[in-house]
Amino acid sequence: MSLKKSFSSDGKKCTVEFCVNSNAAAGAEKVYLVGEFNSWDEKSLPMKKSPDGSFKLKKEFETNKKYQFRYLLDVNGKTWINDWKADEYVRSELANDDNSVVDTSVPKASKTAKKPAPKSAAKTSAKKPAAKKTTKK
């Protein structure tokens, strides 16, 4: 399972690729992404099955928000699972279980520490005493 995020250049949209790997899919023929963003509609966001048995779906969100979600598998009627790589988990208000959370906060630009300028080698050239002029007599 995984959540892959990419952000628009203006920082207003976040595209998230949701992935349920073949082990987690447990032989499901259909998997649905269900969450706050679709009013918990169990059929509106079917995920696409890959030849390897995993399921994927890309969805665009507003940035700087958190959305609760779960996956619904068609195994044994209805099997609900969370994303093992979710950003966090919160207790469900309706079920005795947790919901996965995807956080679309725009990552803060990492501050690149400026390296101090290299210290120039201290010039320690000792001055030689000036040669004394000898005068011929």
C-alpha atoms as one frame of an Amber mdcrd trajectory, in Angstrom:
protein
   0.000   0.000   0.000   1.132   3.488  -0.590   0.216   7.113  -1.052   2.228
   9.024  -3.635   1.699  12.772  -3.670   2.550  15.411  -6.229   1.783  19.108
  -5.910   0.823  21.649  -8.543   3.347  24.390  -9.242   1.046  26.977  -7.627
   0.673  24.828  -4.483  -3.125  24.756  -4.659  -3.682  21.132  -5.737  -2.298
  17.824  -4.577  -2.660  14.698  -6.704  -2.538  11.527  -4.642  -2.036   8.087
  -6.127  -3.632   5.489  -3.862  -2.333   1.950  -4.235  -3.512  -1.326  -2.697
  -0.911  -4.010  -3.341  -1.882  -7.544  -4.354  -1.281  -8.963  -0.853  -3.611
  -6.427   0.735  -6.193  -6.885  -2.023  -6.438 -10.553  -0.961  -7.805 -11.760
  -4.302 -10.389  -8.992  -4.672 -11.818  -8.372  -8.127 -12.887  -4.835  -7.224
 -11.543  -2.269  -4.762 -13.101   1.123  -4.068 -11.615   4.259  -2.532 -14.132
   5.582  -0.031 -13.823   8.687   2.131 -14.902  12.123   3.210 -14.094  13.466
  -0.258 -16.907  11.400  -1.826 -19.336  11.431   1.116 -18.348   7.820   1.899
 -20.026   6.619  -1.323 -19.052   2.959  -1.592 -19.171   2.754  -5.399 -18.207
   6.153  -6.845 -14.411   5.664  -6.933 -13.501   2.226  -8.287  -9.770   1.585
  -8.427  -8.093   0.191 -11.536  -6.752  -3.341 -11.279  -3.198  -3.898 -12.559
  -1.975  -7.190 -14.076   0.007  -7.869 -10.881  -3.219  -7.864  -8.814  -2.713
  -4.431  -7.243  -5.237  -1.593  -7.518  -4.495   2.094  -8.175  -6.376   5.363
  -8.403  -5.266   8.991  -8.717  -7.363  11.722  -7.141  -6.838  15.470  -6.963
  -7.389  17.334  -3.679  -7.127  20.842  -2.304  -3.895  21.340  -0.440  -3.375
  21.905   3.267  -6.253  19.655   4.317  -6.641  16.215   5.841  -9.058  13.639
   4.451 -10.226  10.409   6.094 -10.589   7.355   3.878 -10.624   3.559   3.692
 -10.594   0.918   0.989 -13.589  -1.320   0.351 -12.802  -4.749  -1.091 -15.369
  -7.076  -2.648 -13.924 -10.018  -0.709 -16.517 -11.934   1.356 -19.149  -9.305
   0.760 -17.572  -6.169   2.163 -14.104  -5.997   3.613 -12.824  -2.642   4.808
  -9.089  -2.037   5.112  -6.847   0.889   5.947  -3.776   2.039   4.102  -0.658
   0.779   5.885   1.232   3.863   4.711  -1.380   6.479   5.640  -0.170   9.783
   7.054  -2.093   9.099  10.256  -5.140   7.266  11.622  -8.193   8.578  13.469
 -10.966   6.802  15.288 -14.091   6.359  13.170 -17.240   7.996  14.499 -19.447
   5.294  12.967 -17.522   2.072  13.369 -15.403   0.556  16.078 -12.312   1.017
  13.927  -9.823   3.587  12.645  -9.852   5.501   9.378  -6.749   6.242   7.334
  -5.873   9.896   6.785  -4.123  11.536   3.848  -2.587  14.925   4.621  -2.260
  17.237   1.617  -0.216  19.901   3.377   2.318  21.434   1.057   5.767  20.453
   2.272   7.744  23.375   3.603  10.757  24.211   1.504  13.777  22.856   3.206
  16.115  25.558   4.296  19.446  24.976   2.728  22.084  25.916   5.216  24.571
  28.233   3.661  28.074  27.038   4.139  30.326  29.677   5.576  32.853  31.025
   3.168  36.155  29.252   3.550  38.495  31.125   5.776  41.373  32.425   3.776
  44.650  31.152   4.985  46.101  33.627   7.374  49.116  35.196   5.859  51.789
  34.647   8.364  54.687  35.642   6.297  57.065  37.096   8.778  58.695  40.173
   7.480  62.389  39.778   7.046  64.347  42.612   8.413  65.432  44.910   5.678
  69.004  44.393   4.646  71.243  47.051   5.994  73.039  49.068   3.452  76.710
  48.880   3.826  78.634  51.893   2.726  82.121  51.589   1.435  84.632  53.839
   3.006
